[in-house]
Amino acid sequence: MLRIFAPRQDFATFRREIDRSLESFLRPAGARGDFLPARNPREYPLVNVAEDADNVYIEALAPGLDAEKLQITVLRNQVTIAGEKVPASADVKAESYHRSERAAGRFTRTFQLPSETDEAKVAAEYRNGVLTITLPKSEGAKPRQIAVNVA
């Protein structure tokens, strides 16, 4: 088999492998890795973050959560979502599963927002497994229209 030498691609692949190894090694016990054991976990919940002139929106795909136990914390331009996803069936013991891809456990996810928000006006809604958070921008963070005088 003929292999083409591509040093940049080979180095990038090597770097990703090293980063992945260090990430799992340096993660403290009980941290993110417990939510999806034996895997390189994706962050949970999966989110979309968008903005318009007045608000920042976070849509989090988080089915199976108890909305009463969700904790959303906002401080200036940072949002933290925390909660716990319970097992799909509490009656079935973990050792009796042949395959289990629906992970359960505590999670915490923090996001840096593109601008500061008005914490007093933040609204959150959980419907059909989707958490939607609307974060109004603070007045100082909103763009201002400047009129141009023609002389």
DSSP file (Angstrom, degrees, kcal/mol; ACC not computed):
  #  RESIDUE AA STRUCTURE BP1 BP2  ACC     N-H-->O    O-->H-N    N-H-->O    O-->H-N    TCO  KAPPA ALPHA  PHI   PSI    X-CA   Y-CA   Z-CA
    1    1 A M              0   0    0      0, 0.0     2,-0.5     0, 0.0     0, 0.0   0.000 360.0 360.0 360.0 129.7    0.0    0.0    0.0
    2    2 A L        -     0   0    0      2,-0.0     2,-0.5     0, 0.0     0, 0.0  -0.732 360.0-164.2 -87.8 127.9    1.4    3.4   -1.0
    3    3 A R        -     0   0    0     -2,-0.5     2,-0.4     2,-0.0     0, 0.0  -0.956  11.9-140.1-116.9 130.4    1.1    6.1    1.6
    4    4 A I        -     0   0    0     -2,-0.5     2,-0.6     2,-0.0    -2,-0.0  -0.750  21.8-124.0 -89.3 131.4    1.5    9.7    0.8
    5    5 A F        +     0   0    0     -2,-0.4    -1,-0.0     1,-0.1    -2,-0.0  -0.647  35.8 169.9 -78.1 118.4    3.5   11.7    3.4
    6    6 A A     >  -     0   0    0     -2,-0.6     4,-2.8     1,-0.1     5,-0.3  -0.791   9.5-175.6-130.1  86.8    1.4   14.6    4.6
    7    7 A P  H  > S+     0   0    0      0, 0.0     4,-2.5     0, 0.0     5,-0.2   0.845  81.0  50.3 -58.9 -38.6    3.2   16.1    7.7
    8    8 A R  H  > S+     0   0    0      2,-0.2     4,-2.4     1,-0.2     5,-0.2   0.937 114.4  43.4 -65.4 -45.5    0.5   18.7    8.5
    9    9 A Q  H  > S+     0   0    0      2,-0.2     4,-2.3     1,-0.2    -1,-0.2   0.915 115.1  49.5 -66.1 -42.6   -2.3   16.2    8.5
   10   10 A D  H  X S+     0   0    0     -4,-2.8     4,-2.4     1,-0.2    -2,-0.2   0.906 112.5  47.8 -63.3 -41.4   -0.2   13.6   10.4
   11   11 A F  H  X S+     0   0    0     -4,-2.5     4,-2.7    -5,-0.3    -2,-0.2   0.904 110.6  51.2 -66.7 -40.9    0.7   16.2   13.0
   12   12 A A  H  X S+     0   0    0     -4,-2.4     4,-2.3     2,-0.2    -2,-0.2   0.906 111.7  47.5 -62.8 -41.8   -2.9   17.3   13.4
   13   13 A T  H  X S+     0   0    0     -4,-2.3     4,-2.0     2,-0.2    -2,-0.2   0.924 112.6  49.2 -63.8 -44.8   -4.1   13.7   13.9
   14   14 A F  H  X S+     0   0    0     -4,-2.4     4,-2.2     1,-0.2    -2,-0.2   0.906 110.5  50.9 -61.1 -42.7   -1.3   13.1   16.4
   15   15 A R  H  X S+     0   0    0     -4,-2.7     4,-2.9     1,-0.2    -1,-0.2   0.915 108.4  51.3 -63.7 -43.4   -2.2   16.3   18.3
   16   16 A R  H  X S+     0   0    0     -4,-2.3     4,-2.5     1,-0.2    -1,-0.2   0.903 110.4  49.7 -59.7 -41.2   -5.9   15.3   18.5
   17   17 A E  H  X S+     0   0    0     -4,-2.0     4,-2.1     2,-0.2    -1,-0.2   0.911 112.5  46.5 -64.7 -42.6   -4.9   11.9   19.9
   18   18 A I  H  X S+     0   0    0     -4,-2.2     4,-2.8     2,-0.2     5,-0.2   0.925 112.5  50.2 -65.4 -44.7   -2.7   13.5   22.5
   19   19 A D  H  X S+     0   0    0     -4,-2.9     4,-2.6     1,-0.2    -2,-0.2   0.916 111.0  49.3 -59.2 -44.2   -5.4   16.1   23.5
   20   20 A R  H  X S+     0   0    0     -4,-2.5     4,-1.9    -5,-0.2    -1,-0.2   0.906 112.4  47.9 -62.4 -42.2   -7.9   13.3   23.8
   21   21 A S  H  X S+     0   0    0     -4,-2.1     4,-2.0     1,-0.2    -2,-0.2   0.927 114.0  45.7 -65.1 -45.6   -5.6   11.3   26.0
   22   22 A L  H  X S+     0   0    0     -4,-2.8     4,-3.0     1,-0.2     5,-0.2   0.882 109.1  56.6 -65.8 -37.9   -4.7   14.2   28.2
   23   23 A E  H  X S+     0   0    0     -4,-2.6     4,-1.0    -5,-0.2    -1,-0.2   0.930 111.7  41.1 -61.0 -45.8   -8.3   15.3   28.6
   24   24 A S  H  < S+     0   0    0     -4,-1.9    -1,-0.2     1,-0.2    -2,-0.2   0.852 117.4  49.3 -72.1 -32.2   -9.4   11.9   29.9
   25   25 A F  H  < S+     0   0    0     -4,-2.0    -2,-0.2    -5,-0.2    -1,-0.2   0.895 114.6  42.9 -71.8 -40.2   -6.3   11.6   32.1
   26   26 A L  H  < S+     0   0    0     -4,-3.0    -1,-0.2    -5,-0.2    -2,-0.2   0.579  85.6 110.5 -85.3 -10.4   -6.6   15.1   33.6
   27   27 A R  S  < S-     0   0    0     -4,-1.0     3,-0.1    -5,-0.2     4,-0.1  -0.494  73.8-119.9 -67.2 127.0  -10.4   15.0   34.2
   28   28 A P    >   -     0   0    0      0, 0.0     3,-1.8     0, 0.0     5,-0.3  -0.294  35.9 -88.7 -66.5 153.4  -11.0   14.8   38.0
   29   29 A A  T 3  S+     0   0    0      1,-0.3     3,-0.1     4,-0.1     0, 0.0  -0.359 115.6  23.7 -60.5 137.7  -12.9   11.8   39.4
   30   30 A G  T 3  S+     0   0    0      1,-0.2    -1,-0.3    -3,-0.1    -3,-0.0   0.506 100.2 118.4  84.2   4.2  -16.6   12.3   39.3
   31   31 A A  S X  S-     0   0    0     -3,-1.8     3,-2.4    -4,-0.1     4,-0.4   0.036  86.1 -48.5 -89.1-158.4  -16.4   14.9   36.6
   32   32 A R  G >> S+     0   0    0      1,-0.3     3,-1.4     2,-0.2     4,-0.7   0.724 125.1  69.5 -46.9 -33.4  -17.9   14.9   33.1
   33   33 A G  G 34 S+     0   0    0     -5,-0.3    -1,-0.3     1,-0.3     6,-0.3   0.735  86.5  67.2 -64.6 -21.8  -16.7   11.4   32.3
   34   34 A D  G <4 S+     0   0    0     -3,-2.4    -1,-0.3     1,-0.2    -2,-0.2   0.788  90.6  63.4 -69.2 -26.4  -19.1    9.7   34.7
   35   35 A F  T <4 S+     0   0    0     -3,-1.4    69,-0.3    -4,-0.4    -1,-0.2   0.909 119.1  22.3 -67.0 -41.0  -22.1   10.8   32.7
   36   36 A L  S >< S-     0   0    0     -4,-0.7     3,-1.1    -3,-0.2    -1,-0.3  -0.723  91.8-157.4-123.5  80.8  -21.1    8.7   29.7
   37   37 A P  T 3  S+     0   0    0      0, 0.0    -3,-0.1     0, 0.0     3,-0.1  -0.197  70.2  15.1 -63.3 149.6  -18.8    6.0   31.2
   38   38 A A  T 3  S+     0   0    0      1,-0.2     2,-0.3    -5,-0.1    -4,-0.1   0.675 112.5  87.3  64.3  21.1  -16.2    4.2   29.0
   39   39 A R  S <  S-     0   0    0     -3,-1.1    -1,-0.2    -6,-0.3    -3,-0.1  -0.946  89.5-106.6-139.8 161.7  -16.6    6.8   26.2
   40   40 A N        -     0   0    0     -2,-0.3    -7,-0.0    -3,-0.1   -20,-0.0  -0.809  58.0-133.4 -84.7  99.9  -15.1   10.1   25.2
   41   41 A P        -     0   0    0      0, 0.0     2,-0.3     0, 0.0     3,-0.1  -0.208   8.6-137.6 -70.1 142.4  -18.3   12.0   26.2
   42   42 A R        -     0   0    0      1,-0.1     4,-0.0     4,-0.0     2,-0.0  -0.630  43.8 -90.8 -80.6 153.7  -20.0   14.6   24.1
   43   43 A E        -     0   0    0     -2,-0.3    -1,-0.1     2,-0.0    66,-0.1  -0.380  52.9-108.9 -64.5 145.7  -21.1   17.5   26.2
   44   44 A Y  S    S+     0   0    0     64,-0.2    64,-0.1     1,-0.1     2,-0.1  -0.993  92.3  30.8-128.9 135.1  -24.6   17.2   27.5
   45   45 A P  S    S-     0   0    0      0, 0.0     2,-0.3     0, 0.0    17,-0.2   0.600  85.7-131.4 -80.4 159.7  -27.1   18.6   26.7
   46   46 A L  E     -A   61   0A   0     15,-0.9    15,-3.1    -2,-0.1     2,-0.3  -0.582  36.9-168.9 -73.3 136.8  -26.4   19.3   23.1
   47   47 A V  E     -A   60   0A   0     -2,-0.3     2,-0.4    13,-0.2    13,-0.2  -0.874  30.7-151.3-133.0 159.1  -27.2   23.0   22.4
   48   48 A N  E     -A   59   0A   0     11,-2.1    11,-2.5    -2,-0.3     2,-0.5  -0.993  18.4-163.6-119.8 134.2  -27.6   25.6   19.7
   49   49 A V  E     +A   58   0A   0     -2,-0.4     2,-0.3     9,-0.2     9,-0.2  -0.986  19.3 159.7-120.5 126.6  -26.7   29.2   20.7
   50   50 A A  E     -A   57   0A   0      7,-2.5     7,-3.5    -2,-0.5     2,-0.3  -0.887  16.5-161.9-138.3 167.3  -28.0   32.1   18.6
   51   51 A E  E     -A   56   0A   0     -2,-0.3     5,-0.2     5,-0.3     2,-0.2  -0.991   8.9-173.3-149.2 156.9  -28.6   35.8   18.9
   52   52 A D        -     0   0    0      3,-2.5     5,-0.0    -2,-0.3    -2,-0.0  -0.623  57.3 -72.5-129.0-164.8  -30.4   38.7   17.4
   53   53 A A  S    S+     0   0    0     -2,-0.2     3,-0.1     1,-0.2    84,-0.0   0.801 129.2  25.6 -65.0 -28.2  -30.2   42.4   18.2
   54   54 A D  S    S+     0   0    0      1,-0.1    83,-3.1    88,-0.1     2,-0.3   0.716 120.3  31.3-109.8 -25.3  -32.1   42.1   21.6
   55   55 A N  E     - B   0 136A   0     81,-0.3    -3,-2.5    62,-0.1     2,-0.4  -0.896  53.8-139.4-137.5 159.5  -31.6   38.5   22.9
   56   56 A V  E     -AB  51 135A   0     79,-2.3    79,-3.1    -2,-0.3     2,-0.4  -0.972  28.5-155.9-112.9 137.0  -29.3   35.5   23.0
   57   57 A Y  E     -AB  50 134A   0     -7,-3.5    -7,-2.5    -2,-0.4     2,-0.5  -0.938  11.3-169.1-119.4 136.1  -31.1   32.1   22.7
   58   58 A I  E     -AB  49 133A   0     75,-2.4    75,-3.0    -2,-0.4     2,-0.5  -0.991   1.8-171.8-121.7 124.1  -30.0   28.7   24.0
   59   59 A E  E     -AB  48 132A   0    -11,-2.5   -11,-2.1    -2,-0.5     2,-0.5  -0.974   9.2-168.7-113.3 119.4  -31.9   25.6   22.8
   60   60 A A  E     -AB  47 131A   0     71,-3.3    71,-2.8    -2,-0.5     2,-0.9  -0.936  19.1-140.8-115.3 125.2  -30.8   22.5   24.6
   61   61 A L  E     +AB  46 130A   0    -15,-3.1   -15,-0.9    -2,-0.5    69,-0.2  -0.741  43.6 147.5 -83.0 106.7  -31.8   19.0   23.5
   62   62 A A    >   -     0   0    0     67,-2.8     3,-0.8    -2,-0.9    67,-0.2  -0.498  20.4-179.0-145.1  67.9  -32.4   17.3   26.9
   63   63 A P  T 3   +     0   0    0      0, 0.0    -2,-0.0     0, 0.0    66,-0.0  -0.354  64.9  29.0 -71.4 151.3  -35.2   14.7   26.8
   64   64 A G  T 3  S+     0   0    0      1,-0.3    22,-0.6    21,-0.1     2,-0.2   0.637  84.5 135.0  81.6  15.2  -36.1   12.8   29.9
   65   65 A L  B <   -D   85   0B   0     -3,-0.8     2,-0.8    20,-0.1    -1,-0.3  -0.647  60.3-121.1 -95.4 154.2  -35.3   15.5   32.5
   66   66 A D    >   -     0   0    0     18,-0.6     3,-1.8    -2,-0.2     4,-0.4  -0.856  21.2-154.0 -89.0 110.8  -37.4   16.6   35.5
   67   67 A A  G >  S+     0   0    0     -2,-0.8     3,-0.8     1,-0.3    -1,-0.2   0.777  90.8  63.2 -60.0 -27.7  -37.9   20.3   34.7
   68   68 A E  G 3  S+     0   0    0      1,-0.2    -1,-0.3    -3,-0.1    -2,-0.0   0.758 103.6  48.5 -68.0 -23.7  -38.3   21.0   38.4
   69   69 A K  G <  S+     0   0    0     -3,-1.8    -1,-0.2    15,-0.1    -2,-0.2   0.441  83.9 112.4 -98.4  -0.8  -34.7   19.9   39.1
   70   70 A L    <   -     0   0    0     -3,-0.8     2,-0.5    -4,-0.4    13,-0.2  -0.512  51.9-157.9 -70.7 139.6  -33.1   21.9   36.3
   71   71 A Q  E     -E   82   0B   0     11,-3.0    11,-2.5    -2,-0.2     2,-0.5  -0.983   9.8-175.8-122.4 122.0  -30.8   24.7   37.6
   72   72 A I  E     -E   81   0B   0     -2,-0.5     2,-0.4     9,-0.2     9,-0.2  -0.976   3.7-173.9-119.9 123.0  -30.0   27.6   35.4
   73   73 A T  E     -E   80   0B   0      7,-2.5     7,-2.6    -2,-0.5     2,-0.4  -0.961   2.0-169.8-120.0 132.5  -27.6   30.2   36.6
   74   74 A V  E     +E   79   0B   0     -2,-0.4     2,-0.3     5,-0.2     5,-0.2  -0.982  10.8 169.3-124.6 130.6  -26.8   33.5   34.8
   75   75 A L  E >   -E   78   0B   0      3,-2.6     3,-1.4    -2,-0.4     2,-0.4  -0.910  64.5 -60.5-142.2 113.3  -24.0   35.9   35.7
   76   76 A R  T 3  S-     0   0    0     -2,-0.3    41,-1.8     1,-0.3    39,-0.1  -0.327 124.4  -9.1  49.7-102.4  -23.1   38.7   33.2
   77   77 A N  T 3  S+     0   0    0     -2,-0.4    36,-3.4    39,-0.2     2,-0.4  -0.087 119.1  88.7-114.7  35.1  -22.1   36.8   30.0
   78   78 A Q  E <   -EF  75 112B   0     -3,-1.4    -3,-2.6    34,-0.2     2,-0.4  -0.998  50.1-170.9-136.0 133.4  -22.0   33.3   31.4
   79   79 A V  E     -EF  74 111B   0     32,-2.2    32,-3.0    -2,-0.4     2,-0.4  -0.976   3.6-164.8-123.5 136.0  -24.8   30.7   31.7
   80   80 A T  E     -EF  73 110B   0     -7,-2.6    -7,-2.5    -2,-0.4     2,-0.5  -0.986   0.5-166.3-122.0 129.6  -24.7   27.4   33.6
   81   81 A I  E     +EF  72 109B   0     28,-3.1    28,-2.6    -2,-0.4     2,-0.3  -0.964  17.0 169.9-112.2 126.9  -27.2   24.6   33.1
   82   82 A A  E     +EF  71 108B   0    -11,-2.5   -11,-3.0    -2,-0.5     2,-0.3  -0.966  11.7 116.5-136.5 153.0  -27.2   21.8   35.6
   83   83 A G  E     - F   0 107B   0     24,-1.9    24,-2.3    -2,-0.3     2,-0.4  -0.969  50.0 -93.3 177.7-165.0  -29.4   18.9   36.4
   84   84 A E  E     - F   0 106B   0     -2,-0.3     2,-0.6    22,-0.2   -18,-0.6  -0.994  16.7-149.4-142.1 133.0  -29.7   15.1   36.6
   85   85 A K  E     -DF  65 105B   0     20,-2.6    20,-2.4    -2,-0.4   -20,-0.1  -0.909  22.9-145.0-101.4 120.1  -30.9   12.7   34.0
   86   86 A V        -     0   0    0     -2,-0.6     4,-0.0   -22,-0.6    -2,-0.0  -0.482  29.4 -89.2 -83.5 154.3  -32.5    9.7   35.7
   87   87 A P        -     0   0    0      0, 0.0     3,-0.3     0, 0.0    -1,-0.1  -0.258  33.1-121.5 -59.5 149.4  -32.2    6.1   34.2
   88   88 A A  S    S+     0   0    0     14,-0.3     2,-0.4     1,-0.3    -2,-0.1   0.872 102.0  21.4 -61.8 -37.7  -34.9    5.2   31.8
   89   89 A S    >   -     0   0    0      3,-0.1     3,-0.6     1,-0.1    -1,-0.3  -0.935  60.3-172.0-136.2 111.8  -36.0    2.2   33.9
   90   90 A A  T 3  S+     0   0    0     -2,-0.4    -1,-0.1    -3,-0.3    -2,-0.1   0.691  84.7  66.1 -74.2 -17.6  -35.1    2.1   37.6
   91   91 A D  T 3  S+     0   0    0      2,-0.1     2,-0.5     0, 0.0    -1,-0.2   0.756  86.3  78.5 -76.3 -25.0  -36.3   -1.5   37.8
   92   92 A V  S <  S-     0   0    0     -3,-0.6     2,-0.2     2,-0.0    -3,-0.1  -0.736  81.0-130.4 -91.5 128.8  -33.6   -2.9   35.6
   93   93 A K    >   -     0   0    0     -2,-0.5     3,-1.6     1,-0.1     4,-0.4  -0.481  17.3-121.4 -77.1 147.5  -30.2   -3.4   37.2
   94   94 A A  G >  S+     0   0    0      1,-0.3     3,-1.2     2,-0.2    -1,-0.1   0.848 110.2  57.2 -57.6 -38.0  -27.2   -2.0   35.3
   95   95 A E  G 3  S+     0   0    0      1,-0.2    -1,-0.3     3,-0.0    -2,-0.0   0.625  98.1  62.4 -72.6 -11.6  -25.5   -5.4   35.1
   96   96 A S  G <  S+     0   0    0     -3,-1.6    -1,-0.2     2,-0.0     2,-0.2   0.526  79.6 105.0 -91.2  -5.1  -28.5   -6.9   33.3
   97   97 A Y    <   -     0   0    0     -3,-1.2     3,-0.2    -4,-0.4    -3,-0.0  -0.522  51.2-165.5 -73.9 140.2  -28.2   -4.6   30.2
   98   98 A H  S    S+     0   0    0      1,-0.4     2,-0.3    -2,-0.2    -1,-0.2   0.759  85.0   3.4 -86.4 -34.1  -26.8   -6.1   27.0
   99   99 A R        -     0   0    0      0, 0.0    -1,-0.4     0, 0.0     2,-0.4  -0.966  64.8-176.3-152.1 134.6  -26.4   -2.6   25.6
  100  100 A S        +     0   0    0     -2,-0.3     3,-0.0    -3,-0.2    -3,-0.0  -0.895  19.2 152.7-138.6 106.4  -27.0    0.8   27.2
  101  101 A E        +     0   0    0     -2,-0.4     2,-1.2     1,-0.1    -1,-0.1   0.440  55.8  88.1-110.0  -4.5  -26.6    4.0   25.2
  102  102 A R  S    S-     0   0    0    -66,-0.0   -14,-0.3     2,-0.0    -1,-0.1  -0.740  72.0-158.3 -97.8  87.5  -29.0    6.2   27.1
  103  103 A A        -     0   0    0     -2,-1.2     2,-0.3   -16,-0.1   -67,-0.1  -0.178   9.0-165.2 -67.7 156.7  -26.7    7.5   29.8
  104  104 A A        +     0   0    0    -69,-0.3     2,-0.3   -17,-0.1   -18,-0.2  -0.944  31.8  84.6-138.2 159.2  -27.9    8.9   33.1
  105  105 A G  E    S-F   85   0B   0    -20,-2.4   -20,-2.6    -2,-0.3     2,-0.2  -0.809  73.7 -40.2 139.6-178.9  -26.4   11.0   35.8
  106  106 A R  E     -F   84   0B   0     -2,-0.3     2,-0.3   -22,-0.2   -22,-0.2  -0.473  53.6-174.7 -78.3 149.6  -25.6   14.5   36.9
  107  107 A F  E     -F   83   0B   0    -24,-2.3   -24,-1.9    -2,-0.2     2,-0.3  -0.986  14.5-172.2-143.4 154.1  -24.5   17.1   34.4
  108  108 A T  E     -F   82   0B   0     -2,-0.3     2,-0.4   -26,-0.2   -26,-0.2  -0.980   6.8-179.9-144.1 133.9  -23.2   20.6   34.3
  109  109 A R  E     -F   81   0B   0    -28,-2.6   -28,-3.1    -2,-0.3     2,-0.4  -0.994   6.5-165.2-139.2 131.0  -22.6   22.7   31.3
  110  110 A T  E     -F   80   0B   0     -2,-0.4     2,-0.4   -30,-0.2   -30,-0.2  -0.936   4.3-166.2-120.4 138.9  -21.4   26.3   31.2
  111  111 A F  E     -F   79   0B   0    -32,-3.0   -32,-2.2    -2,-0.4     2,-0.6  -0.964  17.6-139.5-125.7 139.1  -21.4   28.7   28.2
  112  112 A Q  E     -F   78   0B   0     -2,-0.4   -34,-0.2   -34,-0.2    -2,-0.0  -0.872  28.6-145.2 -91.1 125.4  -19.7   32.0   27.5
  113  113 A L        -     0   0    0    -36,-3.4   -36,-0.1    -2,-0.6     4,-0.0  -0.541  18.5-118.2 -91.3 158.2  -22.2   34.3   25.8
  114  114 A P  S    S+     0   0    0      0, 0.0     2,-0.3     0, 0.0    -1,-0.1   0.655  93.9  10.5 -70.9 -14.1  -21.3   36.9   23.2
  115  115 A S  S    S-     0   0    0    -39,-0.1    -2,-0.1   -38,-0.0     2,-0.1  -0.975  90.3 -81.9-155.4 165.8  -22.6   39.8   25.3
  116  116 A E        -     0   0    0     -2,-0.3    22,-2.1   -39,-0.1     2,-0.3  -0.411  46.2-145.5 -71.7 149.8  -23.7   40.6   28.9
  117  117 A T  B     -G  137   0C   0    -41,-1.8     2,-1.1    20,-0.3    20,-0.3  -0.737  20.7-111.4-115.9 163.3  -27.3   39.8   29.7
  118  118 A D    >   -     0   0    0     18,-3.0     3,-1.9    -2,-0.3     4,-0.2  -0.811  31.8-164.5 -90.8  97.1  -30.1   41.3   31.8
  119  119 A E  G >  S+     0   0    0     -2,-1.1     3,-1.1     1,-0.3    -1,-0.2   0.785  81.6  62.3 -57.8 -31.3  -30.2   38.6   34.5
  120  120 A A  G 3  S+     0   0    0      1,-0.2    -1,-0.3    -3,-0.1    -2,-0.0   0.691 105.9  45.6 -69.9 -18.6  -33.6   39.8   35.8
  121  121 A K  G <  S+     0   0    0     -3,-1.9    -1,-0.2    15,-0.2    -2,-0.2   0.274  78.5 129.1-110.1  10.3  -35.4   39.2   32.5
  122  122 A V    <   -     0   0    0     -3,-1.1     2,-0.4    -4,-0.2    13,-0.2  -0.443  37.8-166.8 -68.5 137.0  -34.1   35.7   31.6
  123  123 A A  E     -C  134   0A   0     11,-2.3    11,-3.1    -2,-0.1     2,-0.4  -0.967   6.5-169.5-127.4 144.2  -36.8   33.2   30.8
  124  124 A A  E     -C  133   0A   0     -2,-0.4     2,-0.4     9,-0.2     9,-0.2  -0.990   3.5-177.1-134.7 143.1  -36.6   29.4   30.4
  125  125 A E  E     -C  132   0A   0      7,-2.4     7,-3.3    -2,-0.4     2,-0.5  -1.000  11.0-159.3-140.2 136.8  -39.1   26.9   29.1
  126  126 A Y  E     +C  131   0A   0     -2,-0.4     2,-0.4     5,-0.2     5,-0.2  -0.963  26.2 156.4-119.1 115.1  -38.9   23.1   28.9
  127  127 A R  E >   -C  130   0A   0      3,-2.4     3,-1.8    -2,-0.5    -2,-0.1  -0.990  63.8 -10.9-144.4 130.5  -41.2   21.5   26.3
  128  128 A N  T 3  S-     0   0    0     -2,-0.4     3,-0.1     1,-0.3    -1,-0.1   0.835 128.1 -51.2  52.6  39.2  -41.0   18.1   24.5
  129  129 A G  T 3  S+     0   0    0      1,-0.2   -67,-2.8   -67,-0.2     2,-0.5   0.549 115.3 111.6  80.8   7.2  -37.5   17.5   25.7
  130  130 A V  E <   -BC  61 127A   0     -3,-1.8    -3,-2.4   -69,-0.2     2,-0.6  -0.966  53.3-154.7-118.6 123.7  -36.1   20.9   24.6
  131  131 A L  E     -BC  60 126A   0    -71,-2.8   -71,-3.3    -2,-0.5     2,-0.5  -0.857  12.5-167.6 -94.3 121.8  -35.0   23.5   27.0
  132  132 A T  E     -BC  59 125A   0     -7,-3.3    -7,-2.4    -2,-0.6     2,-0.5  -0.955   3.2-171.7-114.5 122.5  -35.2   27.0   25.6
  133  133 A I  E     -BC  58 124A   0    -75,-3.0   -75,-2.4    -2,-0.5     2,-0.6  -0.961   6.5-161.4-115.4 125.9  -33.5   29.9   27.4
  134  134 A T  E     -BC  57 123A   0    -11,-3.1   -11,-2.3    -2,-0.5   -77,-0.2  -0.939   7.4-171.9-108.4 120.3  -34.1   33.5   26.3
  135  135 A L  E     -B   56   0A   0    -79,-3.1   -79,-2.3    -2,-0.6   -13,-0.1  -0.892  14.3-145.6-116.8  99.7  -31.4   35.9   27.6
  136  136 A P  E     -B   55   0A   0      0, 0.0   -18,-3.0     0, 0.0   -81,-0.3  -0.396  24.2-116.7 -63.7 137.3  -32.2   39.5   26.9
  137  137 A K  B     -G  117   0C   0    -83,-3.1   -20,-0.3   -20,-0.3     5,-0.1  -0.449  29.7-107.1 -72.0 146.7  -29.1   41.6   26.3
  138  138 A S    >>  -     0   0    0    -22,-2.1     3,-1.5    -2,-0.1     4,-0.9  -0.383  32.5-109.4 -68.7 155.8  -28.2   44.3   28.7
  139  139 A E  G >4 S+     0   0    0      1,-0.3     3,-0.7     2,-0.2    -1,-0.1   0.856 119.0  55.5 -57.4 -37.0  -28.8   47.8   27.4
  140  140 A G  G 34 S+     0   0    0      1,-0.2    -1,-0.3     3,-0.0    -3,-0.0   0.715 106.7  51.6 -68.5 -19.8  -25.1   48.5   27.2
  141  141 A A  G <4 S+     0   0    0     -3,-1.5    -1,-0.2   -25,-0.1    -2,-0.2   0.608  88.1  97.6 -93.1 -13.1  -24.6   45.4   25.0
  142  142 A K  S << S-     0   0    0     -4,-0.9     2,-0.1    -3,-0.7   -88,-0.1  -0.502  83.1-107.5 -76.8 143.6  -27.2   46.2   22.4
  143  143 A P        -     0   0    0      0, 0.0     2,-0.4     0, 0.0    -1,-0.1  -0.441  32.0-143.6 -68.9 143.0  -26.1   47.9   19.2
  144  144 A R        -     0   0    0     -2,-0.1     2,-0.5     2,-0.0     0, 0.0  -0.886   7.2-131.8-110.0 140.1  -27.0   51.6   18.9
  145  145 A Q        -     0   0    0     -2,-0.4     2,-0.5     2,-0.0     0, 0.0  -0.786  21.5-155.4 -88.6 126.0  -27.9   53.2   15.7
  146  146 A I        -     0   0    0     -2,-0.5     2,-0.2     2,-0.0    -2,-0.0  -0.902  10.7-134.8-106.7 124.1  -26.0   56.5   15.2
  147  147 A A        -     0   0    0     -2,-0.5     2,-0.6     1,-0.0    -2,-0.0  -0.550  14.2-140.7 -76.6 139.4  -27.6   59.1   13.0
  148  148 A V        -     0   0    0     -2,-0.2     2,-0.4     2,-0.0    -1,-0.0  -0.898  10.7-143.8-103.8 122.8  -25.2   60.8   10.4
  149  149 A N        -     0   0    0     -2,-0.6     2,-0.6     2,-0.0    -2,-0.0  -0.721   8.5-146.1 -86.2 131.3  -25.7   64.5    9.9
  150  150 A V              0   0    0     -2,-0.4    -2,-0.0     1,-0.1    -1,-0.0  -0.870 360.0 360.0 -99.0 123.1  -25.2   65.7    6.4
  151  151 A A              0   0    0     -2,-0.6    -1,-0.1     0, 0.0    -2,-0.0   0.436 360.0 360.0 -93.9 360.0  -23.6   69.2    6.2
